Amino acid sequence: MTSWTVRSVASADARFVLFPSMGEYRAYDDHVYDAFDAADDRHRAYRDAVRAAAHGKVVVDVGTGRDALWALEAARAGARHVYAIEADARTAERADEAVASAGLGDRVTVLPGHSTEQTLPVRAEVCVSDIVGNIATAEGAIPILADAGRRLCTPDCVWIPYRMQTWAAAVDLSASDDLALAGESLPYLRAIFDSAGGPFDPRLCLAGPVDDVLISSCAPIESVTFSSGAPPQCDREEISLRIAAEATITGVLLWARVAASRRGGREVDCLTGDTRAWAPVYVPLPSPRPVVRGEHITLALDRTTSDDGVHPDYDLTLDGDRAWHAPHHGGAFRATPFYRRLFPPAEAPNG
Ligand SMILES: C[S@@+](CC[C@H](N)C(=O)[O-])C[C@H]1O[C@@H](n2cnc3c(N)ncnc32)[C@H](O)[C@@H]1O
């Protein structure tokens, strides 16, 4: 494998740090599953939606995770039966243990394996999943849930979440041109490169206070709605953003917003809300560009399914020009000045 070094910093020592977007790779460990257990906005929104929908119903939980959170919540809310599917074998074993220790083994069946390879003895009337990515569609929710809708669910199934979106805004990080990777996230980056067979320019999340780096209005750049009897709807959105101040666009921030339930309830916004499950993705432009207040920019996010058949590759265009090419795996390494600075040549000292 190509050798690589990366600029890294302890996150406590920097105003902003980067870390790799992980959900679209097999890079979860206990720290990540612990974050899903946090009693935050996501947790409350899913919990309320599951409690409202599950009573008396057959439920399928696609990607139940280590703690079978929503499968157990559905069973406690009186679901007739819950099928909890988990692709990762070790995680499925842990989910089985969680179900047994909750004493709900007679009401929850854990099915190890990918949902597309499962069949159920009866179709589910409620489908709950959190395969929402930092870019909402990045974990393959569209093909995975389209398959579940066709084969595992009833035509009038209740979908949790009901809608997931990716929002976008322009940002100016020119005052932070020394952006580095959080040292704590290096093992995850290694796991991602290993799973892809070598290094490539990864999708990067931004941690830090974003309020004063946004320099434009914001709008949803992809929006996926799940409704009864229809495949997930996702139209290509071309959005126009108004620049709010004289600044330099160094990049675009993309972040998820998730409506767990169709009937009102809370919409989780990973930029402004309290959630540890998602983080905004920083898309660095190939070359920063000065802008003035009142100017408009046009953005579009094109999505094609990668050669694994599940995870999307993305292209972001800015005013009609390709500004970011982000294949799920196997893309270029150090393709732009931003990534060459982040991944300095191997002989340079690390950090
Ligand atoms: C973000 S975690 C969510 C865990 C838990 N459901 C929650 O909401 O806290 C996503 C889980 O889905 C699993 N997964 C992803 N795609 C899957 C699929 N098609 N079939 C089964 N499991 C899947 C992953 O292995 C991971 O454990």
The ligand as an ORCA input file, in Angstrom:
! r2SCAN-3c Opt
* xyz 0 1
  C     -25.307      4.271     12.257
  S     -25.388      2.627     12.858
  C     -26.961      2.704     13.652
  C     -27.128      1.751     14.801
  C     -28.490      1.856     15.495
  N     -29.552      1.439     14.618
  C     -28.752      3.278     15.950
  O     -29.574      3.965     15.347
  O     -28.092      3.705     16.909
  C     -25.740      1.755     11.378
  C     -25.678      0.254     11.519
  O     -26.252     -0.318     10.359
  C     -25.476     -1.419      9.937
  N     -25.816     -1.583      8.516
  C     -25.547     -0.721      7.513
  N     -26.116     -1.136      6.367
  C     -26.780     -2.287      6.659
  C     -27.574     -3.189      5.918
  N     -27.846     -2.980      4.614
  N     -28.077     -4.274      6.530
  C     -27.844     -4.498      7.842
  N     -27.092     -3.661      8.606
  C     -26.583     -2.568      8.029
  C     -24.064     -1.039     10.294
  O     -23.211     -2.173     10.435
  C     -24.280     -0.315     11.623
  O     -24.217     -1.192     12.704
*
